[in-house]
Amino acid sequence: MSLREPSPCGAVEAGEDAAAALAEPDGPDTCLSLLPWDRFSAWLHCVCVVGFDLELGQAVEVIYPPHSKLTDKEKTNICYLSFPDSNSGCLGDTQFCFRFRRSPGRKVSLCCFLDQLDRDLPVYLKKDPAYYYGYVYFRQVRDKSLKRGYFQKSLVLISKLPYVHLFHTMLKHIAPEYFEKSEAFLEAGICSDVDRWPPPIPGKILHLPIMGIIMKLQIPTYRDKPGTTPVAQDMHQADAQISMPLLTVHEVNLFRCFCPVFFHVQMLWELVLLGEPLVVMAPSPSESSETVLALVSCISPLKYCSDFRPYFTIHDSEFKEYTTRTQAPPSVILGVTNPFFAKTLQHWPHIIRIGDIKLPGVYTSYKPYLNKDEEIVKQLQKGVQKKRPMEAQSVILRRYFLELTESFIIPLERYVASLMPLQKCISPWKSPPQLRQFSQDDFMKTLEKAGPQLTSGLKGDWIGLYKHFLKSPNFDGWFRSRQKEMTQKLEALHLEALCNENLVFWSQKHTEVETVDLVLKLKNKLSQADREHLPVKTDTLKKLEAHINDIIRALPDDLQDILLKTGTT
């Protein structure tokens, strides 16, 4: 049973065709249809420079490209989230990441057809239209020529894409040079290079030129086996053109993040799986953001469906919403550095402290449902004693989390698949059948013979864990996704059933009114297949179009003219 999102056959074809124009920057015809910055917009919303003004405080000094739209609220959030808290004492250069809500009502860019490519991504890498990521390179150095005595500035990449490793690697290369050359370098160097990049098509090996080097990477697809890097072998081949191969676009070093609390990794996995409120208290935004991202990714390939903030400040527009004591803490993971939060969030049920040798640990009264897996702790401890490289420790931990998540979710996958009506129930002359309702009792009965014990040796209260999970935002998000997927599959099967009928013969036996009604319904079906990107083969759609045209040609001339001009009802 696969955990990866089942894919519609040919669903991405349209997206790849549409993206072909971007993929070939020098194509004589395709270029004409592209506006300036369309390629740039496929990767980044904008690049910001945030500085410190003695009178104004933190302020956005530059936004590039200049036409990029940011609301005042978004600019304010970027200002405060782009600087480490004054308590962090981040001298020198610091990199971190934040996430903030997009203001509602913004029009999508002309590059929105690239959203079709989202369908080919693993569920945990899909864009969330409600949020932006900010990738920060902050520099603070002593400068006696300035009143405050310090030079403080951040170069920030704003993007809808959760490609943390890619953008941090890019910033590490371009930011030091930017601080030397200043604003003119933004347009001539960074932005014009990104505007020549091919689109972020999952599964293709991409070559991204930036500032005299070429980054080589591959964005995963839902088809890739979780926990593998398909391009890894290819990356090690000698290539004179490639100066920066990236083995991942999005992963953080799990062991580095969990090292202070690795005795509790299994409990943390449960807390994240169940969508429990978690706060990470760290000494710096780089540590807080990496740890929050590691927590979110520990239930991969499941998508974490609640909000998470890798770096959260008291100036955040959601500060009051997330720190109120008048109701229970929301399902969210916050990364904070300001000591003020130690008091403000002391009522939160689960607190992770890292960075302070005396205080690191997980502060919670939560009792895990599953018995502790001593084997993973021993394995990691042994790695520490033998000075095993952190990357190797991270691979061990990622594999452990993956096996745990797969053992948990496969019984649910199997049960939900059984809710799908049989193909023989699909009639071309009736509406597609409905999915059967999810029954918690029926699902629980399946666990006795087909539960997690088939793939996991862990003992404990699996039933209790499932019951808790079924009430969580992560289950709700996962099940909605599956429902949509299976409903679309039923629509696609219905379309195929229609194509296999002799519709012209049917129309000859019915009145003109009934035939016209059929034509309009079939045209609506074609429109729906295109609009919702139904998992239908291109040949099926062509066959249905041919059926429609054959039916129309058999009608009187006046009706033919009307129906050929009519799109959909």
C-alpha positions in Angstrom: 0.0 0.0 0.0 1.6 3.2 -1.1 1.8 6.3 1.1 2.6 8.6 -1.7 -0.3 10.5 -3.2 -1.8 8.4 -6.0 -1.4 10.2 -9.2 -3.8 10.9 -11.9 -2.6 9.5 -15.2 -1.6 12.4 -17.4 -2.8 15.0 -14.9 0.4 16.9 -15.1 0.7 17.0 -18.9 -1.1 20.3 -19.2 1.2 21.8 -16.5 4.3 20.6 -18.3 3.1 21.8 -21.6 2.3 25.2 -20.2 5.7 25.4 -18.4 7.5 24.5 -21.6 7.6 28.2 -22.5 9.5 28.9 -19.3 11.7 25.9 -19.7 13.1 27.2 -23.0 14.1 30.8 -22.4 15.5 31.2 -25.9 12.5 29.8 -27.8 11.5 32.2 -30.6 7.7 31.9 -30.2 7.2 31.0 -26.5 9.1 34.1 -25.2 6.6 36.4 -26.7 3.8 35.1 -24.4 5.9 35.8 -21.3 5.9 39.0 -19.3 9.1 40.2 -17.6 9.7 38.5 -14.3 7.4 35.5 -15.0 10.2 33.1 -14.5 11.3 34.9 -11.4 7.7 34.7 -10.0 7.7 30.9 -10.4 10.4 30.8 -7.7 10.2 34.0 -5.7 7.6 36.6 -4.9 10.2 39.2 -4.2 13.5 40.0 -2.6 13.6 42.5 0.3 16.3 44.3 2.1 15.4 45.2 5.7 17.6 47.7 7.6 17.6 49.4 10.9 16.8 53.1 11.2 17.4 54.8 14.6 14.1 56.7 14.3 11.9 54.2 12.5 13.4 51.0 13.8 13.3 48.1 11.4 12.2 49.1 7.9 11.9 47.5 4.4 14.4 49.6 2.5 14.1 47.8 -0.9 11.6 45.5 -2.6 12.6 44.0 -5.9 11.2 43.7 -8.5 9.6 47.1 -7.8 6.2 46.0 -9.0 6.0 43.2 -6.3 2.9 43.7 -4.2 3.1 43.5 -0.4 0.4 44.9 1.9 1.4 47.2 4.8 0.6 44.3 7.2 2.9 41.9 5.2 5.7 44.5 5.2 5.4 45.0 9.0 5.6 41.2 9.5 8.6 41.0 7.2 10.3 43.9 9.1 10.1 42.3 12.5 10.6 38.7 11.4 13.8 39.5 9.4 15.8 40.5 12.5 16.9 38.3 15.4 15.4 39.3 18.7 17.7 41.8 20.5 18.3 39.1 23.2 19.7 36.7 20.7 23.1 38.5 20.5 23.6 37.3 16.9 26.8 39.0 16.0 28.2 38.2 12.5 26.1 36.4 10.0 23.0 34.4 10.8 20.6 32.5 8.6 17.0 31.5 9.4 13.6 31.2 8.0 10.1 32.4 9.0 6.5 31.9 7.8 3.7 34.4 7.8 0.1 34.7 6.6 -0.6 36.3 3.2 -3.2 39.0 3.2 -6.4 37.8 1.6 -7.7 39.0 -1.7 -4.5 39.3 -3.6 -4.7 38.5 -7.3 -2.6 35.6 -8.5 0.3 36.2 -10.8 0.2 35.5 -14.5 2.4 32.6 -13.8 -0.4 30.8 -12.0 -0.5 28.0 -14.6 2.6 26.7 -12.8 0.3 25.8 -9.9 -0.7 22.8 -12.0 2.8 21.4 -11.3 1.8 21.4 -7.6 -0.2 18.2 -8.4 3.0 16.3 -9.1 4.6 17.2 -5.7 4.5 15.0 -2.6 1.7 16.3 -0.4 4.2 17.8 2.2 5.8 20.0 -0.5 2.6 21.5 -1.9 2.3 25.2 -1.7 -0.1 26.6 0.9 -1.8 29.6 -0.8 -2.4 31.3 2.6 1.3 31.6 3.6 4.7 33.0 2.5 8.1 31.8 3.6 10.8 34.3 4.3 14.5 33.1 4.0 16.8 35.5 5.8 20.5 36.2 5.7 21.1 38.7 8.6 24.4 40.5 9.1 25.4 42.4 12.3 28.9 43.8 12.6 30.4 46.6 14.6 30.7 49.9 12.7 31.9 53.0 14.6 30.8 55.3 11.8 27.2 54.5 12.6 25.4 56.2 15.5 24.2 52.9 16.9 27.7 51.4 16.6 26.5 48.5 14.5 25.7 47.7 10.9 22.5 45.6 10.8 20.8 44.5 7.7 18.9 41.4 6.3 18.6 40.2 2.8 15.3 38.3 2.6 13.9 36.0 -0.1 10.0 35.8 0.0 8.6 32.7 -1.6 5.5 30.4 -1.6 7.9 27.5 -1.9 9.0 25.5 1.2 12.4 24.8 -0.3 14.4 25.7 2.8 17.8 24.1 1.8 17.7 25.5 -1.7 17.1 29.1 -0.6 19.5 29.0 2.4 22.2 27.6 0.0 21.5 30.4 -2.5 21.6 33.1 0.2 24.9 31.8 1.6 26.4 32.3 -1.8 24.8 35.7 -2.8 24.3 37.6 0.5 28.0 38.3 1.4 28.5 39.8 -2.1 25.3 41.8 -1.9 26.5 43.4 1.4 29.7 44.5 -0.4 28.0 45.8 -3.6 24.6 46.9 -2.3 21.3 47.6 -4.2 22.4 47.8 -7.8 23.6 44.2 -7.4 20.0 43.0 -6.7 18.7 43.7 -10.1 21.8 43.1 -12.2 22.9 40.0 -10.3 20.4 38.1 -8.2 17.0 38.9 -9.8 18.1 38.8 -13.4 19.7 35.4 -12.8 16.6 34.0 -11.2 14.5 35.3 -14.1 16.4 33.0 -16.4 15.7 29.8 -14.3 13.6 27.0 -15.7 10.3 26.4 -13.9 10.3 24.3 -10.7 9.0 21.2 -12.4 9.1 18.2 -10.0 11.1 15.2 -11.2 13.4 17.1 -13.6 17.0 17.7 -13.0 17.3 21.5 -12.9 20.3 23.7 -13.5 19.9 27.1 -11.8 22.6 29.7 -12.6 23.2 32.2 -9.8 26.2 34.6 -9.5 28.6 32.7 -11.6 27.8 29.2 -10.3 25.2 26.6 -11.3 23.1 24.9 -8.7 22.0 21.4 -9.8 19.0 19.9 -8.1 15.8 17.8 -8.4 12.5 18.5 -6.8 10.9 15.3 -5.6 7.6 14.0 -7.0 4.9 12.0 -5.3 6.2 8.9 -7.3 9.6 9.0 -5.5 9.9 6.5 -2.7 10.0 8.5 0.6 13.4 8.8 2.2 15.3 8.5 -1.1 17.1 11.1 -3.1 16.7 10.0 -6.7 19.2 12.3 -8.1 21.9 11.6 -5.5 23.9 9.2 -7.7 23.8 11.5 -10.6 25.0 14.4 -8.4 28.3 12.7 -7.7 29.3 12.5 -11.3 32.0 14.9 -12.4 30.5 17.9 -14.1 32.7 20.9 -15.0 29.7 23.1 -15.2 28.2 22.3 -11.8 29.8 24.0 -8.9 27.0 23.4 -6.3 25.0 20.1 -6.4 22.1 20.0 -3.9 21.1 16.5 -2.7 17.8 18.0 -1.2 15.8 21.1 -1.8 13.8 21.1 1.4 15.3 18.9 4.2 17.0 20.1 7.4 19.5 18.1 9.3 17.2 16.2 11.7 19.8 15.0 14.1 21.4 18.5 14.6 17.9 19.8 15.5 16.9 16.9 17.8 20.3 16.3 19.3 19.5 18.2 22.6 16.3 16.2 23.0 16.9 12.9 21.1 15.8 10.8 24.2 12.3 12.1 23.4 12.1 11.8 19.6 9.3 9.2 19.7 7.2 11.3 22.0 7.8 14.4 19.9 6.6 12.4 16.8 3.3 11.6 18.6 2.8 15.2 19.6 3.3 16.4 16.1 1.2 13.6 14.6 -1.7 14.6 16.9 -1.4 18.3 16.2 -0.7 19.2 19.8 0.3 22.8 20.6 4.1 23.0 20.8 6.5 25.8 21.5 10.3 25.6 20.8 12.3 28.0 23.0 15.7 28.6 21.5 18.6 31.1 21.9 18.6 32.1 18.2 16.1 32.2 15.3 18.4 29.8 13.3 18.0 27.2 16.0 14.3 27.8 16.5 13.4 27.8 12.8 15.4 24.6 12.1 13.9 22.8 15.0 10.3 23.8 14.1 10.9 22.6 10.5 12.4 19.4 11.8 9.3 18.8 13.9 7.0 19.4 11.0 9.0 17.0 8.7 9.1 14.2 11.3 5.7 12.9 10.3 6.6 13.0 6.6 5.2 11.7 4.2 2.1 12.9 6.0 1.5 16.6 5.7 1.4 18.6 8.9 -1.9 20.4 8.5 -1.9 23.0 11.3 0.0 26.3 11.4 3.6 26.4 12.2 5.9 29.4 12.7 9.7 28.7 12.5 10.4 32.1 14.1 7.7 34.0 16.0 8.0 37.3 17.7 5.9 39.5 20.0 5.3 41.8 17.0 3.7 39.1 14.9 0.2 40.0 13.7 -1.1 36.7 15.2 0.6 37.3 18.6 -2.6 38.0 20.5 -4.4 35.1 18.8 -1.7 32.6 19.7 -0.9 33.7 23.2 -4.4 34.3 24.7 -5.2 32.6 28.0 -9.0 32.8 27.5 -9.0 29.6 25.5 -6.9 26.5 25.1 -3.7 27.0 23.0 -4.4 26.4 19.3 -2.9 23.5 17.2 0.3 25.3 16.2 4.1 24.9 16.5 5.9 28.1 17.4 9.6 28.8 17.4 10.6 31.7 19.8 13.7 33.3 21.2 12.5 36.2 23.4 12.6 35.2 27.1 9.3 37.1 27.4 7.6 34.0 25.9 8.8 31.8 28.9 6.2 33.6 31.0 3.6 34.3 28.2 3.4 30.7 27.1 4.1 29.0 30.4 0.5 27.6 30.3 1.2 25.8 27.1 1.1 22.0 27.6 4.3 21.1 25.7 7.5 23.2 25.7 10.8 22.2 24.1 13.9 24.0 25.4 17.1 23.9 23.4 20.4 25.8 23.5 20.8 26.2 27.3 22.8 23.3 28.7 21.1 23.5 32.1 17.5 23.6 30.7 17.2 21.6 27.5 14.5 19.1 27.4 10.8 18.6 26.8 8.5 20.0 29.5 5.2 18.2 29.3 2.8 16.0 31.3 1.9 14.1 28.1 1.9 10.3 28.5 2.8 8.7 25.2 0.5 6.1 23.8 3.3 3.8 22.5 6.0 2.1 24.6 9.4 3.8 24.2 11.6 2.4 21.4 14.9 2.0 23.3 16.6 0.7 20.1 16.6 4.1 18.3 18.0 5.9 21.4 20.8 3.3 21.6 21.6 3.6 17.9 21.9 7.4 18.1 23.9 7.2 21.4 26.3 4.8 19.8 26.7 7.2 16.9 27.6 10.0 19.2 30.2 7.8 21.0 31.7 6.7 17.7 31.6 10.3 16.3 29.4 9.2 13.5 28.9 12.1 11.0 25.8 14.2 11.8 24.5 13.6 8.3 24.6 9.8 8.9 22.8 10.2 12.2 20.2 12.4 10.4 19.6 9.6 7.8 19.0 7.0 10.6 16.5 9.3 12.4 14.7 10.2 9.1 14.3 6.5 8.3 13.1 5.8 11.8 10.4 8.5 11.6 9.4 7.4 8.1 8.9 3.7 9.2 6.9 4.8 12.2 4.6 7.1 10.1 4.2 4.4 7.4 3.3 1.8 10.0 0.7 4.2 11.5 -0.9 5.4 8.3 -1.0 2.2 6.1 -4.0 0.7 8.0 -5.9 4.0 7.4 -4.9 4.1 3.7 -6.2 0.5 3.4 -9.5 1.2 5.1 -10.2 4.4 3.1 -9.4 2.6 -0.2 -12.3 0.2 0.8 -14.7 3.1 0.8 -14.4 3.5 -3.0 -17.4 2.0 -4.9 -16.6 -0.9 -7.2 -16.0 0.0 -10.9 -19.0 -2.1 -11.9 -21.2 0.3 -10.0 -20.3 3.1 -12.4 -23.0 3.6 -15.1 -22.6 6.2 -17.9 -26.3 7.0 -17.6 -26.3 7.8 -13.9 -24.3 10.2 -11.8 -21.1 8.8 -10.4 -21.7 6.9 -7.2 -20.8 8.5 -3.8 -17.9 7.3 -1.6 -19.1 5.3 1.5 -18.9 7.2 4.8 -15.9 6.9 7.1 -16.9 4.9 10.2 -14.5 5.1 13.2 -16.0 1.8 14.6 -15.5 0.0 11.3 -12.0 1.3 11.0 -11.1 0.2 14.5 -12.4 -3.3 13.7 -9.9 -3.6 10.9 -6.9 -3.0 13.2 -7.2 -6.4 14.8 -6.1 -8.2 11.7 -4.6 -5.4 9.6 -3.2 -3.0 12.1 0.3 -1.5 12.6 1.5 -4.7 14.2 2.0 -6.0 10.6 4.9 -3.6 10.0 6.0 -2.3 13.5 7.3 -4.2 16.5 6.3 -1.4 18.8 3.8 -2.2 21.6 1.5 0.2 23.3 -2.0 1.7 23.0 -2.2 2.0 19.2 -6.1 2.1 19.4 -5.9 5.2 21.7 -3.4 6.9 19.4 -5.7 6.3 16.4 -8.7 7.6 18.3 -6.8 10.8 19.2 -5.5 11.2 15.7 -9.0 11.0 14.2 -9.9 14.2 16.1 -6.8 16.0 14.9 -6.3 18.6 12.1 -3.8 16.2 10.5 -6.4 13.5 10.0 -8.9 16.1 8.8 -6.4 17.4 6.2 -5.3 14.0 5.1 -8.9 12.6 4.8 -10.1 15.7 2.8 -7.2 15.2 0.4 -8.1 11.5 0.0 -11.8 12.2 -0.5 -11.1 14.8 -3.2 -8.7 12.4 -4.9 -11.1 9.5 -4.9 -14.1 11.6 -6.0 -12.0 12.9 -8.9 -11.1 9.3 -9.7 -14.9 8.4 -9.8 -15.5 11.3 -12.1 -12.7 10.2 -14.4 -14.1 6.6 -14.4 -17.5 8.0 -15.3 -16.0 9.9 -18.2 -14.3 6.7 -19.5 -17.6 4.8 -19.2 -19.3 7.5 -21.3 -16.5 7.2 -23.9 -17.1 3.5 -24.2 -20.8 3.9 -25.1 -22.1 4.4 -28.6 -23.5 7.9 -27.9 -24.5 8.6 -31.6 -26.6 5.5 -31.6 -28.2 6.6 -28.3 -29.0 10.1 -29.7 -30.7 8.6 -32.8 -33.2 6.9 -30.5 -34.0 10.0 -28.5 -35.6 13.4 -29.1 -33.7 16.4 -30.2 -34.3 18.1 -26.8 -32.8 15.0 -25.1 -29.9 14.9 -27.5 -29.1 18.7 -27.0 -29.3 18.1 -23.2 -26.8 15.2 -23.6 -24.4 17.4 -25.7 -24.4 20.2 -23.1 -23.8 17.7 -20.3 -20.9 16.2 -22.1 -19.4 19.6 -22.8 -19.7 20.4 -19.1 -17.9 17.1 -18.3 -15.0 18.2 -20.6 -14.9 21.6 -19.0 -14.9 20.0 -15.5 -12.0 17.6 -16.5 -10.0 20.6 -17.6 -10.9 22.9 -14.7 -10.4 20.3 -11.9 -7.4 18.6 -13.7 -9.2 15.2 -13.4 -7.0 12.1 -13.7 -8.2 11.4 -17.3 -5.9 10.3 -20.2 -5.7 12.7 -23.0 -6.9 10.0 -25.4 -10.1 9.7 -23.4 -10.8 13.4 -23.7 -10.2 13.4 -27.4 -12.5 10.5 -27.8 -15.3 12.2 -25.9 -14.8 15.4 -28.0 -15.1 13.2 -31.2 -18.4 11.7 -29.8 -19.7 15.2 -29.1 -18.9 16.3 -32.7 -20.4 13.2 -34.2 -23.7 13.7 -32.3 -23.8 17.4 -33.3 -23.2 16.5 -37.0 -26.2 14.2 -36.9 -28.5 17.1 -35.9 -30.3 19.6 -38.2 -28.1 22.5 -39.4 -29.7 25.2 -37.2 -29.1 23.1 -34.1 -25.5 22.3 -35.2 -24.7 26.1 -35.5 -26.0 26.8 -32.0 -24.3 23.8 -30.4 -20.9 24.4 -32.1 -20.9 28.0 -30.7 -22.1 26.9 -27.2 -19.4 26.3 -24.7 -21.0 25.0 -21.5 -24.2 25.8 -19.5 
